[in-house]
């Protein structure tokens, strides 16, 4: 949809179509899914929801910025994949492992009055992922965190 609007409505911008996009992070996730259909967007969505905002300007100008943002998230995803691979090498394999690692490395905390910029957030996230020590992680910790995050049965 975004790429179609770039050519169909070049004088309009993201803020004009905010209702159609619902949230700014959906645009970034959409660009990521274009390149990688198996991208783990559900793991990154909570972080993106807090720091990704609609950009000012026209679609042709903002598309380049969106693609840069998608590239930063993809870099963080590659760093996350390396951490998950190290955990699997230790014998820890759980469906919630990506979310567990992201929750431990996110630069955003619950009580933030002012949020850092998108660039600062993903730069710090990548640094945190690179320095993440997998030797302190136990399977029980991931299992317990996954149990807490699971919705209650209806």
C-alpha positions as CSV (number, residue, x, y, z in Angstrom):
1,X,0.0,0.0,0.0
2,X,2.8,2.4,1.0
3,X,4.7,1.9,-2.3
4,X,1.5,2.4,-4.3
5,X,0.9,5.7,-2.5
6,X,4.4,6.8,-3.4
7,X,3.5,6.8,-7.1
8,X,-0.2,7.5,-6.8
9,X,-0.2,10.3,-4.3
10,X,3.4,11.8,-4.3
11,X,2.1,15.1,-2.8
12,X,0.6,13.4,0.2
13,X,2.3,12.2,3.3
14,X,2.1,9.6,6.1
15,X,0.1,11.8,8.3
16,X,-2.6,12.2,5.6
17,X,-3.1,8.4,5.5
18,X,-2.6,7.7,9.2
19,X,-6.1,6.3,9.5
20,X,-5.4,3.8,6.8
21,X,-2.0,2.7,8.2
22,X,-3.5,2.5,11.8
23,X,0.0,2.7,13.4
24,X,3.4,3.9,12.1
25,X,5.2,0.7,13.1
26,X,3.0,-1.3,10.6
27,X,4.7,0.6,7.7
28,X,8.2,-0.4,8.9
29,X,7.1,-4.0,9.6
30,X,5.5,-4.1,6.1
31,X,8.8,-3.1,4.5
32,X,10.6,-5.8,6.5
33,X,8.0,-8.5,5.5
34,X,8.6,-7.5,1.9
35,X,12.2,-8.6,2.1
36,X,11.7,-11.5,4.5
37,X,8.4,-13.3,4.8
38,X,9.5,-15.1,7.9
39,X,10.6,-12.0,9.8
40,X,9.8,-12.1,13.5
41,X,7.7,-9.0,13.6
42,X,5.8,-10.0,16.7
43,X,9.0,-9.9,18.8
44,X,9.9,-6.4,17.6
45,X,6.4,-4.9,17.5
46,X,6.3,-3.8,21.2
47,X,9.6,-1.8,20.8
48,X,8.6,-0.4,17.4
49,X,5.1,0.6,18.7
50,X,6.8,2.9,21.3
51,X,9.4,4.6,19.1
52,X,8.2,4.5,15.5
53,X,6.1,7.6,14.6
54,X,4.6,8.9,11.4
55,X,7.1,10.9,9.5
56,X,6.5,14.4,8.2
57,X,6.9,15.0,4.5
58,X,5.7,13.5,1.3
59,X,5.7,9.8,0.5
60,X,8.7,9.9,-1.9
61,X,10.9,11.6,0.7
62,X,9.7,9.5,3.7
63,X,10.1,6.2,1.8
64,X,13.9,6.4,2.0
65,X,13.7,7.1,5.8
66,X,11.3,4.1,6.2
67,X,13.7,1.9,4.3
68,X,16.6,3.0,6.6
69,X,14.5,2.2,9.6
70,X,13.6,-1.2,8.3
71,X,17.3,-1.8,7.7
72,X,18.2,-0.9,11.3
73,X,15.5,-3.3,12.6
74,X,16.8,-6.0,10.2
75,X,20.3,-5.5,11.7
76,X,18.9,-5.9,15.2
77,X,17.2,-9.1,14.0
78,X,20.4,-10.5,12.7
79,X,22.1,-9.8,16.1
80,X,19.1,-11.4,17.8
81,X,19.5,-14.5,15.5
82,X,23.1,-14.8,16.6
83,X,22.2,-14.7,20.3
84,X,19.4,-17.3,19.7
85,X,21.9,-19.5,17.8
86,X,24.3,-19.3,20.8
87,X,21.4,-20.3,23.1
88,X,20.5,-23.2,20.9
89,X,24.1,-24.3,20.9
90,X,23.8,-24.5,24.7
91,X,20.7,-26.7,24.2
92,X,18.1,-24.1,25.0
93,X,15.3,-24.2,22.4
94,X,12.0,-22.6,23.2
95,X,9.4,-20.8,21.1
96,X,9.6,-17.8,23.4
97,X,13.4,-17.4,23.3
98,X,13.5,-14.4,20.9
99,X,11.0,-12.5,23.0
100,X,12.9,-13.4,26.2
101,X,16.2,-12.1,24.8
102,X,14.6,-8.9,23.5
103,X,12.9,-8.2,26.8
104,X,16.3,-8.5,28.6
105,X,18.1,-6.3,26.1
106,X,15.6,-3.5,25.2
107,X,16.7,0.0,26.1
108,X,13.2,1.0,26.8
109,X,11.9,0.6,30.4
110,X,8.4,0.8,31.7
111,X,8.6,4.1,33.5
112,X,10.1,6.3,30.7
113,X,8.6,9.8,30.5
114,X,10.6,10.6,27.4
115,X,11.4,8.0,24.9
116,X,14.7,7.9,23.0
117,X,14.6,8.4,19.2
118,X,14.2,5.5,16.8
119,X,17.9,5.6,15.9
120,X,19.1,5.7,19.5
121,X,16.8,2.9,20.5
122,X,17.9,0.5,17.8
123,X,21.6,1.4,18.1
124,X,21.5,0.7,21.9
125,X,19.4,-2.5,21.2
126,X,22.0,-3.8,18.8
127,X,24.8,-3.0,21.3
128,X,22.9,-4.8,24.1
129,X,22.3,-7.8,21.9
130,X,26.0,-8.0,20.9
131,X,27.0,-8.0,24.6
132,X,24.3,-10.3,25.8
133,X,25.8,-13.1,28.0
134,X,24.0,-16.4,27.2
135,X,25.8,-18.2,30.0
136,X,23.4,-16.8,32.6
137,X,20.2,-17.9,30.8
138,X,18.5,-21.1,32.0
139,X,15.7,-22.9,30.2
140,X,13.5,-22.5,33.2
141,X,13.8,-18.8,33.0
142,X,12.6,-18.7,29.4
143,X,9.8,-21.2,30.2
144,X,8.6,-19.2,33.1
145,X,8.6,-16.0,31.1
146,X,6.7,-17.7,28.2
147,X,4.2,-18.9,30.7
148,X,3.6,-15.5,32.1
149,X,3.2,-14.0,28.6
150,X,0.8,-16.6,27.4
151,X,-2.9,-15.6,27.3
152,X,-5.2,-17.2,29.8
153,X,-7.2,-20.2,28.4
154,X,-10.8,-19.3,27.6
